[in-house]
C-alpha cells in the first residue's frame, strides 16, 4: 500500500514538473517570462556538436551512395545489419560485365581477334570487380563504421544530456518566476513570507542541478575535438583505400592495353577505312609513386627515335614494343619484343612503315617500334 502511495505521489510530482516546464516554455516563447542563457563557451560547443552531426550524416550517406549506387541494395544491407545477419554476397557490376564479355568471347570464338579481346577485357573487368569489393569492405570497416558509431552512440548521448540540460534550465527559470511572484505578493501581505523562503530554497536546488548538468554536458561536448581527430584518421584510411583501388585499376587496364595493342583504335581504323596509326596512351602521373612504380619498365619511343624511323632510307631493324593485331590484310601483326625489318615506302602515311618478318610483309604502326642501331 505504501509503495502504491509512493508511486502515485511520484506520478503526481512528475506531472507537476512537466506542467511547470510546459508553462515556462510557452511563456518564454510568448515573451512573458525570462530565460536563463547558457554561457558563450557552452553555446559554441553545442553549435559545434550539431554541425558535426549534420555533416557527418551527409558524408556518411553520400559515401554509402558512392560505394553502393543501387538504392535497393543499400536498403537490403541496412535491413540485414539491423537483424544482425550477414547480407548475401552478390555479383557487382564490373564482375557481371566481365562475365558477359567472357561468355560473348567464348561464343564468338577465342581464336578470333574480337572473341579473344572480349575474353581479355572480361577477365580484367572481373579483377576490377574484385578490387571494387575490397574497396567497399575496407571503406565500410575503416570509415563508415566509425562515423555511424558517432551518430548512433556518442551523439545520442550528447543529445540526451542536452535535453536534460534544457529541462533543468526550464526548472530553474520556473523557480525564479515563482520566487519573483512570491516576493511581489509578500510586499502586499506578510503571509507570503513562508512561500518566499520555500521558493528561495527551491531556487537554490534547481540552480545546483542546472550547474551540475551544464558541467556534464560541457565535458561531453569537449570530446567533439577528439571525435574530429579520430574521424581525420578514418578519412586518411579511406583515401588510402581509394588510392589502392585506383592504382590496381590503373595497373589492370595498363596490362590489358599491352595485351590488346590499343585494340579500340584498330576498330576505329576498320570502321573509317583509313590508316590511322594507333598510339598507345600513357595515363598522367596522377596516381602516385605506388601505382607508377609498376610501370617503370614501360618503354616509350622518344621523339628523336620516331623522327629517325620516319626519315630512314633503306631497311632497318626495329624492336616491337607492344603486341599488335593487324586490322586488315594490308597490315602485319606484331608480338612484343620481336625484331623485324622496317622500311619506308613513297606515298605511305608518315605514321606507318612497311614491316617484314620472313616472308610476311605488311604495314606496321610506327609508335609500336623502337629503332635499333
C-alpha positions in Angstrom: 0.0 0.0 0.0 2.9 2.3 0.9 4.5 1.5 -2.5 1.3 2.4 -4.3 1.1 5.7 -2.4 4.7 6.4 -3.3 4.1 5.7 -7.0 1.0 7.9 -7.0 2.9 10.7 -5.3 5.8 10.3 -7.7 3.5 10.3 -10.7 1.8 13.5 -9.4 5.1 15.2 -8.8 6.4 14.2 -12.3 3.1 15.5 -13.9 3.5 18.8 -11.9 7.1 19.2 -13.1 6.1 18.5 -16.7 3.3 21.1 -16.5 5.6 23.6 -14.9 8.1 23.2 -17.7 5.4 23.4 -20.3 4.1 26.7 -18.8 7.6 28.1 -18.6 8.5 27.2 -22.2 5.2 28.6 -23.5 5.7 31.9 -21.6 9.2 32.2 -22.9 8.0 31.8 -26.5 5.4 34.4 -25.9 8.0 36.8 -24.3 6.2 36.7 -21.0 9.0 35.0 -19.0 12.7 35.5 -18.6 15.1 32.8 -19.9 18.5 31.9 -18.5 21.1 32.0 -21.3 23.9 29.5 -21.5 27.4 30.8 -21.3 29.1 31.5 -24.7 31.6 28.7 -24.4 28.8 26.1 -23.9 26.7 27.6 -26.7 29.7 27.3 -29.1 30.3 23.7 -28.1 26.6 22.8 -28.7 26.8 24.5 -32.1 30.0 22.6 -33.0 28.4 19.3 -32.0 25.3 20.0 -34.0 27.3 21.0 -37.0 29.5 17.8 -36.7 26.4 15.6 -36.5 24.8 17.2 -39.6 27.9 17.0 -41.8 28.8 13.5 -40.6 25.4 12.2 -41.6 25.7 13.8 -45.0 29.2 12.5 -45.6 28.3 9.0 -44.4 25.1 8.8 -46.6 26.9 10.1 -49.7 29.8 7.7 -49.2 27.3 4.8 -49.0 25.9 6.0 -52.3 29.4 6.2 -53.8 30.3 2.7 -52.7 26.9 1.2 -53.5 24.9 3.2 -56.1 22.0 0.7 -56.1 19.4 2.1 -53.5 17.6 -1.3 -53.2 20.9 -3.0 -52.4 21.6 -0.3 -49.7 18.2 -0.9 -48.2 18.8 -4.7 -48.1 22.2 -4.2 -46.5 20.6 -1.9 -43.9 17.9 -4.5 -43.0 20.4 -7.3 -42.7 22.6 -5.1 -40.5 19.6 -4.3 -38.2 18.8 -8.0 -38.0 22.5 -8.7 -37.1 22.8 -11.0 -40.1 25.3 -11.1 -42.9 24.0 -9.9 -46.2 24.2 -12.5 -49.1 27.1 -11.9 -51.5 26.0 -10.6 -54.8 27.9 -10.1 -58.1 28.8 -6.5 -58.7 28.5 -4.5 -62.0 32.1 -4.9 -63.2 32.0 -8.7 -62.4 28.7 -9.0 -64.3 30.1 -7.1 -67.3 33.2 -9.2 -67.2 31.2 -12.4 -67.3 29.1 -11.2 -70.2 32.3 -10.3 -72.1 33.8 -13.7 -71.4 30.6 -15.6 -72.5 30.4 -13.5 -75.7 34.1 -14.0 -76.5 33.7 -17.8 -76.0 30.6 -17.7 -78.2 32.4 -15.8 -81.0 35.4 -18.0 -80.7 38.6 -17.4 -78.6 40.6 -17.8 -81.8 39.1 -14.7 -83.4 40.5 -11.3 -82.7 37.2 -9.9 -81.4 36.5 -13.0 -79.3 39.9 -13.1 -77.8 39.8 -9.4 -77.0 36.4 -9.8 -75.3 37.7 -12.6 -73.1 40.8 -10.5 -72.1 38.6 -7.5 -71.3 36.1 -9.7 -69.3 38.9 -11.1 -67.2 40.2 -7.5 -66.5 36.6 -6.4 -65.6 36.4 -9.2 -63.1 39.6 -8.2 -61.5 38.3 -4.7 -61.2 35.1 -6.1 -59.6 37.2 -7.9 -57.0 39.1 -4.6 -56.3 35.8 -2.8 -56.0 34.6 -5.3 -53.5 37.7 -4.9 -51.4 37.3 -1.1 -51.5 33.8 -1.4 -50.2 34.7 -3.7 -47.4 37.8 -1.7 -46.3 35.9 1.6 -46.5 32.9 0.3 -44.6 35.2 -1.0 -41.8 37.6 1.9 -41.5 35.5 4.9 -42.5 31.7 4.3 -42.4 31.6 2.3 -39.2 33.3 5.0 -37.1 31.1 7.7 -38.5 28.0 5.6 -37.8 29.2 4.8 -34.3 29.4 8.6 -33.6 25.9 9.3 -34.9 24.3 6.3 -33.2 26.4 6.3 -30.0 28.3 9.4 -28.9 25.9 12.0 -30.4 22.8 10.2 -28.9 24.4 10.5 -25.5 25.1 14.2 -26.1 21.5 14.8 -27.3 20.2 13.0 -24.2 22.3 15.2 -21.8 21.4 18.3 -23.8 17.7 17.6 -23.4 18.3 17.1 -19.6 20.1 20.4 -19.5 17.1 22.1 -21.3 14.8 20.6 -18.7 17.0 21.7 -15.8 17.1 25.2 -17.3 13.3 25.3 -17.5 13.1 24.2 -13.9 15.5 26.9 -12.8 13.6 29.6 -14.7 10.3 28.4 -13.3 11.7 28.6 -9.8 12.9 32.1 -10.5 9.5 33.1 -11.7 7.8 31.6 -8.7 10.2 33.4 -6.3 9.6 36.7 -8.1 5.8 36.3 -7.8 6.1 35.3 -4.1 8.2 38.4 -3.3 5.7 40.6 -5.2 2.9 39.1 -3.1 4.9 39.4 0.1 5.0 43.2 -0.3 1.2 43.2 -0.1 0.7 40.6 2.5 3.3 39.2 5.0 1.6 35.8 4.9 3.6 35.1 1.8 6.9 35.2 3.7 6.9 31.4 4.2 6.3 30.9 0.4 9.2 33.2 -0.3 11.5 31.1 1.9 10.3 27.9 0.2 10.8 29.4 -3.3 14.3 30.5 -2.4 15.2 27.0 -1.3 13.7 25.6 -4.4 15.8 28.1 -6.5 19.0 27.0 -4.8 18.3 23.3 -5.6 17.3 24.0 -9.2 20.4 26.2 -9.7 22.7 23.5 -8.3 21.1 20.8 -10.5 21.3 23.1 -13.6 25.0 23.9 -12.9 25.8 20.2 -12.5 24.0 19.2 -15.7 25.7 22.1 -17.6 29.1 20.7 -16.4 28.3 17.2 -17.5 27.1 18.4 -20.9 30.2 20.6 -21.3 32.6 17.7 -20.6 30.8 15.6 -23.2 30.8 18.3 -25.8 34.5 19.0 -25.4 35.0 15.4 -26.6 34.0 16.6 -30.1 37.6 17.7 -30.8 38.7 14.1 -30.1 36.0 12.9 -32.4 37.3 15.2 -35.2 40.8 13.8 -34.7 39.5 10.2 -34.9 37.5 10.9 -38.0 40.6 12.5 -39.6 42.5 9.2 -39.1 39.5 7.4 -40.6 39.5 9.8 -43.5 43.1 9.0 -44.2 42.3 5.3 -44.2 39.5 5.9 -46.7 41.8 7.9 -49.0 44.4 5.2 -48.8 41.8 2.6 -49.7 40.7 4.6 -52.7 44.3 5.2 -53.8 45.0 1.4 -53.6 41.8 0.7 -55.6 42.5 3.2 -58.4 46.2 2.1 -58.6 45.0 -1.5 -59.0 42.5 -0.5 -61.7 45.2 1.5 -63.5 47.6 -1.4 -63.5 44.9 -3.8 -64.7 44.0 -1.5 -67.6 47.6 -0.9 -68.4 48.2 -4.7 -68.6 45.1 -5.0 -70.8 46.2 -2.3 -73.1 49.5 -4.1 -73.6 47.6 -7.3 -74.4 45.2 -5.7 -76.8 47.7 -3.4 -78.5 45.4 -0.4 -78.4 42.6 -2.6 -79.8 39.8 0.1 -79.9 42.0 2.2 -82.3 42.2 -0.7 -84.6 38.4 -0.9 -84.8 38.3 2.8 -85.4 40.6 2.3 -88.4 38.3 -0.6 -89.7 35.1 1.4 -89.4 36.5 4.5 -91.1 38.6 2.5 -93.7 41.5 4.8 -93.0 45.1 4.0 -92.0 45.4 5.9 -88.7 48.2 4.5 -86.6 47.1 3.6 -83.1 49.0 5.4 -80.4 49.5 3.6 -77.0 48.3 6.0 -74.4 50.0 6.6 -71.1 47.9 7.9 -68.2 49.1 11.1 -66.5 51.3 10.7 -63.4 48.3 11.4 -61.1 48.0 8.0 -59.4 51.2 8.3 -57.3 54.5 6.6 -57.0 53.0 3.4 -55.7 50.9 3.0 -58.8 53.5 4.2 -61.3 56.4 2.2 -59.9 55.0 -0.9 -61.7 55.2 0.9 -65.0 58.9 1.8 -64.7 59.7 -0.8 -67.3 57.4 0.6 -69.9 59.5 2.0 -72.8 58.0 4.9 -74.8 59.5 5.6 -78.1 61.2 9.0 -77.9 60.5 11.8 -80.4 64.0 11.6 -81.9 63.6 7.8 -82.4 60.3 8.4 -84.2 62.0 11.0 -86.4 64.7 8.6 -87.3 62.2 5.9 -88.2 60.2 8.3 -90.4 63.3 9.6 -92.2 65.2 6.4 -92.5 66.1 5.3 -96.0 66.6 1.6 -96.8 65.7 -1.1 -94.4 66.4 -1.0 -90.6 65.9 -3.4 -87.7 63.3 -2.4 -85.1 62.1 -4.0 -81.9 58.4 -4.3 -81.3 57.3 -2.6 -78.1 53.7 -4.0 -77.8 51.5 -6.7 -79.2 49.6 -5.6 -82.3 46.8 -7.4 -84.1 46.5 -6.5 -87.8 43.3 -4.7 -88.6 43.2 -6.0 -92.2 45.3 -7.9 -94.8 47.5 -4.9 -95.6 48.9 -4.8 -92.0 51.3 -7.1 -90.2 50.5 -8.5 -86.7 53.2 -7.9 -84.2 54.4 -9.6 -80.9 56.1 -7.6 -78.2 59.9 -7.8 -78.1 60.3 -9.4 -81.5 62.7 -7.9 -84.0 61.5 -7.1 -87.5 62.8 -5.3 -90.6 61.2 -2.0 -91.5 61.5 0.4 -94.4 59.6 3.4 -95.7 57.5 3.4 -98.9 56.9 6.5 -101.0 53.4 7.9 -100.5 52.8 6.0 -97.3 51.3 7.8 -94.3 54.1 9.1 -92.1 52.7 7.2 -89.1 53.3 3.9 -90.7 56.2 1.9 -92.1 56.4 -1.4 -94.0 57.4 -4.3 -91.8 58.9 -7.6 -92.9 59.2 -10.8 -91.0 60.5 -13.7 -93.0 58.1 -13.9 -96.0 55.4 -11.9 -94.2 55.1 -8.3 -95.0 52.6 -5.5 -94.1 52.1 -2.1 -92.7 53.0 -1.5 -89.0 52.3 1.5 -86.8 55.5 3.5 -86.1 54.5 4.1 -82.4 54.9 0.4 -81.7 58.5 0.3 -82.8 61.9 1.1 -81.3 64.6 1.6 -83.9 67.8 -0.5 -83.3 71.3 0.7 -84.0 
